[in-house]
Amino acid sequence: MAVLEILTYPDERLKQESEPVTVFDDELRAFLKDLEETMRAGPGGVGIAAPQVGRFQRIALVDVSAKPKIEHNGFMVLINPEIHQWDGYELGREGCMSVPDFTGNVIRATSIALTAQDAQGQPLSFQCSGYEARAVQHELDHLDGMLFLDRLVSRRTDLFKRKVYKK
């Protein structure tokens, strides 16, 4: 397993739309392990999408289970994900490993229903709410070449310099 290099804004490749996964093999499963290791190596990383490491396939990982008192589905491998239902909306602060110097306020649905495939190509379905729904929507945006910066209502009032914490 390896920690992969993360593309950072303003790298134009982050705007690229990803292609569906059609081959579910050992190479894909090895990539998923590297992608998970990369996600877990990041500060506070609860999700990552394949385009963030330069692989333009519809793959995202989300795991908010380390956050206390948050409803969650555990570690989710989302291959070829599609959101089928949205409900509610809420403004919330987001950060991104591909935009390391800033956070921003973004409006997202408060609950979603989605389908995806697992590492073997088997169908999955999830209901997500709250923080987990926000994290899933954030990662799925990467698959369509979008960053949270693209969803800010105003860069003047909704974009913030990330705080740097001393160790």
Backbone torsions as a table, in degrees:
resi	resn	phi	psi	omega
1	MET	NA	154.8	-176.7
2	ALA	-147.5	149.2	171.2
3	VAL	-85.3	122.5	-176.2
4	LEU	-88.7	155.3	178.0
5	GLU	-74.3	133.5	-178.9
6	ILE	-96.6	128.8	174.7
7	LEU	-69.7	139.8	-180.0
8	THR	-124.0	149.1	176.9
9	TYR	-57.9	134.4	16.0
10	PRO	-100.8	30.1	179.9
11	ASP	-53.8	121.0	-175.9
12	GLU	-62.3	-24.5	179.7
13	ARG	-62.7	-24.1	178.4
14	LEU	-66.8	-14.4	178.3
15	LYS	-90.2	-3.6	-176.1
16	GLN	-77.1	136.5	176.2
17	GLU	-79.7	141.9	-176.3
18	SER	-92.9	154.3	-179.5
19	GLU	-96.0	152.0	176.7
20	PRO	-63.6	150.3	173.9
21	VAL	-80.7	130.4	179.2
22	THR	-119.2	-17.5	-178.7
23	VAL	-116.9	121.1	180.0
24	PHE	-110.6	89.9	-173.5
25	ASP	-131.2	-173.6	-179.0
26	ASP	-63.8	-33.9	178.5
27	GLU	-63.4	-42.5	177.6
28	LEU	-61.6	-45.9	-178.8
29	ARG	-65.1	-35.6	175.5
30	ALA	-65.9	-41.3	176.7
31	PHE	-61.1	-42.4	180.0
32	LEU	-60.0	-38.1	177.4
33	LYS	-65.2	-43.7	177.3
34	ASP	-63.7	-40.1	179.9
35	LEU	-64.5	-41.5	177.7
36	GLU	-63.7	-44.2	179.1
37	GLU	-60.9	-38.9	178.4
38	THR	-64.6	-43.8	178.9
39	MET	-60.8	-46.5	-176.0
40	ARG	-71.9	-21.4	178.8
41	ALA	-77.4	-20.6	-178.8
42	GLY	-76.9	154.3	179.4
43	PRO	-69.5	114.0	177.2
44	GLY	68.0	18.3	-176.5
45	GLY	-66.0	120.3	176.9
46	VAL	-112.1	-1.4	178.9
47	GLY	-166.8	159.9	176.9
48	ILE	-158.3	149.8	177.5
49	ALA	-122.1	147.2	-177.5
50	ALA	-52.6	-39.6	179.8
51	PRO	-60.2	-23.9	179.5
52	GLN	-67.1	-18.3	177.5
53	VAL	-114.3	18.0	174.0
54	GLY	84.0	15.2	176.1
55	ARG	-111.9	112.2	-169.5
56	PHE	-95.5	64.0	174.5
57	GLN	-124.7	157.0	-175.2
58	ARG	-80.6	78.8	-178.5
59	ILE	-134.3	130.5	174.7
60	ALA	-142.4	149.5	174.8
61	LEU	-121.3	138.9	176.5
62	VAL	-140.1	135.0	176.0
63	ASP	-152.3	102.4	179.4
64	VAL	-102.2	10.6	-173.2
65	SER	-63.0	-20.6	179.2
66	ALA	-77.8	-14.2	178.4
67	LYS	-79.7	128.7	-176.5
68	PRO	-68.8	142.9	172.7
69	LYS	58.8	34.7	178.2
70	ILE	-115.2	130.6	174.0
71	GLU	-64.1	138.1	-178.8
72	HIS	-158.1	164.8	176.9
73	ASN	-101.5	10.2	-176.3
74	GLY	79.3	-157.3	-179.4
75	PHE	-74.9	117.9	-178.0
76	MET	-109.8	123.4	169.5
77	VAL	-98.7	117.5	-174.7
78	LEU	-117.6	102.1	178.4
79	ILE	-108.3	130.5	-176.1
80	ASN	53.2	48.4	-176.9
81	PRO	-73.3	149.7	175.3
82	GLU	-141.9	126.5	174.0
83	ILE	-83.7	127.5	-177.6
84	HIS	-106.8	-18.7	-177.1
85	GLN	-148.4	137.7	176.7
86	TRP	-125.6	150.1	175.0
87	ASP	-149.8	141.6	178.3
88	GLY	66.0	175.1	173.5
89	TYR	-155.8	153.4	-177.7
90	GLU	-154.9	142.2	174.9
91	LEU	-85.5	133.2	179.4
92	GLY	-151.9	158.0	-179.1
93	ARG	-84.1	134.9	178.1
94	GLU	-129.8	150.5	171.1
95	GLY	-128.9	172.8	-175.6
96	CYS	-156.0	138.6	176.9
97	MET	-62.5	-24.9	179.1
98	SER	-85.1	-7.6	175.8
99	VAL	-130.9	71.0	-168.3
100	PRO	-68.4	-19.4	-173.2
101	ASP	-97.0	-4.6	-174.1
102	PHE	-138.6	157.8	166.9
103	THR	-127.0	166.7	-179.3
104	GLY	-157.1	157.4	176.6
105	ASN	-87.8	125.8	-176.2
106	VAL	-133.7	140.9	175.2
107	ILE	-88.8	129.2	178.9
108	ARG	-136.4	159.2	172.6
109	ALA	-64.7	146.1	-179.4
110	THR	-86.4	-20.5	173.6
111	SER	-146.4	146.3	-178.2
112	ILE	-140.9	157.5	169.8
113	ALA	-123.1	133.7	-178.9
114	LEU	-142.1	159.0	171.9
115	THR	-119.7	157.4	178.7
116	ALA	-161.9	-174.8	173.3
117	GLN	-122.9	154.1	177.0
118	ASP	-92.2	-171.8	-175.6
119	ALA	-65.7	-16.9	176.8
120	GLN	-100.4	-0.4	179.9
121	GLY	90.4	6.5	-179.8
122	GLN	-78.7	145.0	-178.2
123	PRO	-71.2	145.4	178.1
124	LEU	-132.6	156.0	170.2
125	SER	-141.9	145.9	-176.8
126	PHE	-138.1	147.4	166.2
127	GLN	-112.6	126.8	-179.1
128	CYS	-128.3	146.0	176.9
129	SER	-140.6	165.3	175.8
130	GLY	57.1	-134.0	-175.6
131	TYR	-59.7	-39.4	179.9
132	GLU	-64.8	-41.3	177.8
133	ALA	-61.2	-41.4	177.8
134	ARG	-61.4	-46.6	-178.3
135	ALA	-62.0	-42.6	179.3
136	VAL	-63.1	-47.1	-179.5
137	GLN	-60.8	-40.5	178.1
138	HIS	-59.3	-48.5	-178.2
139	GLU	-67.7	-39.1	179.9
140	LEU	-66.6	-28.7	173.8
141	ASP	-58.0	-39.4	179.6
142	HIS	-57.1	-33.8	-178.4
143	LEU	-68.1	-21.5	178.0
144	ASP	-104.2	14.2	177.0
145	GLY	75.3	28.1	-179.8
146	MET	-116.0	145.9	172.8
147	LEU	-114.1	163.5	177.6
148	PHE	-59.6	-25.0	176.9
149	LEU	-59.1	-31.7	-179.7
150	ASP	-73.3	-14.6	-177.2
151	ARG	-105.5	-0.7	177.9
152	LEU	-64.5	137.4	174.6
153	VAL	-69.1	-42.9	-179.5
154	SER	-144.6	125.0	175.6
155	ARG	-68.3	-22.4	-179.2
156	ARG	-74.0	-39.6	-175.3
157	THR	-109.1	-14.3	-173.8
158	ASP	-114.3	5.9	-179.8
159	LEU	-115.5	133.3	-174.0
160	PHE	-132.6	140.2	174.5
161	LYS	-65.4	130.0	-179.3
162	ARG	-67.9	137.0	175.7
163	LYS	-70.5	142.3	176.5
164	VAL	-108.1	121.4	-178.3
165	TYR	-98.3	135.7	177.9
166	LYS	-82.3	143.8	180.0
167	LYS	-87.5	NA	NA
